[in-house]
């Protein structure tokens, strides 16, 4: 069996070219959802070269609904990511039909819009 080729990796990598602006959560306990939305914005920018200003409030509320929680006590990162997968991440200000995430963020080239 041949020895694998040794590759030298850089000591650090600057990913700021794909990072979105910092969000201000103010007094809302939404740090986990802000982080999740930041990941979505990062990969949208990296994959398609465009910045989407994704809503942080919609996945925050979707997470609270999944957990059946009313008060603002934070949430589990796993549940926040699950809510974003289940309901999507709409753009900030995008209309959500009937209170549901029918118009969730979609990869325009892969998924057809819901009628």
N, C-alpha and C positions, 0 to 999 in steps of 0.2 A: 504494500500500500504506500502510495506516495505521500510525502510530507506536505501538509497544507502550506500554501504560500503565505509568508508573513507580510502583513500590511501595516504601515505606520499610520496611526490616526492622529489628527491634530489635538492639542491639549484642550482647546475650547472651540466652540462654534457659535457664531452670532446669528440668532434666529429673529432678531428684532425687525427685520424687513417684512416679516409676515405677521407680526403681532398687531393686535387691534389696540385702540386707545384704552387707557385704564378707566374702569367704570366706578362711579361713586354710588355705593349702596346706601348711603346716608344712614338712617337708623334701622333699616330693614335687615333682618338676618338672612341675607341672600348670598353670602360669600361663596357657598358651594355652587349655586346656580350661575353666579357670575363667572366662576372658574370654568364651568362646563360650557357656557355660551362663548367664553373666550377661546376654548378649544375649537368649537365649531367655526368661529370667525377666523381663527388661525388657518385651519385646513381649507376653508373656502378661499381664502386669500392665496394660500400656497398652491392649491390645485388649479384654481381658475383665474388667479391674478386680479381678483376684485374683492373689495371689502363690503360685507353686508353689515348693516347696523342691526344686529339681532336683538329681539326683545328679551330682557331678563325677567320681566314681570310675569309673562305668560308661563314659562316653565316653572317659575317659583310657585304660582298658583296651582298649576297642574300637579306639582309634587305634593303640595299641601292637601289637595283633593285625594290623591292616591293614598296618602297616609291617614286620611280622615281627621286631620288636625286643623284646628281653627286658629289657635294662638301662634304668634311668631316666636317659635322656639328653635329655629334652625331645622335642619333635616340631615338625613344621611346622604352622602355623596352618591352612593349606589342608587338610591331612590331618585335622586335628581337626574342622574344619567338615564335611568329607566324611563322617567317621565319625558325626557327629551327624545328618546327613541320612540316611545309610544305615540306622543302627540306632536312631535316636531318642534322646531324653533322658528317661529315666524319673524319676519323683519319687524323692527320697532315701528309701530303705527299701522301694520298690515291688518286688515279687517279679518276677524275670525268669525266664520259663519255659525250662527246659532250657539255661540259660546264653546264650540268644539274646534279642535285644531284641524279642520278640513283643509284650510289654506296654510298648512305648515310649510316650513322651508323645504323646498325640494331641489334636488340637483336637476336643473332644467334640462340637461342633456340626457338624463337617464329615466326620469319618472314623468309620466304624462300628468298634466293638471287634473284635479278632481273637478268634475262638473257639478 
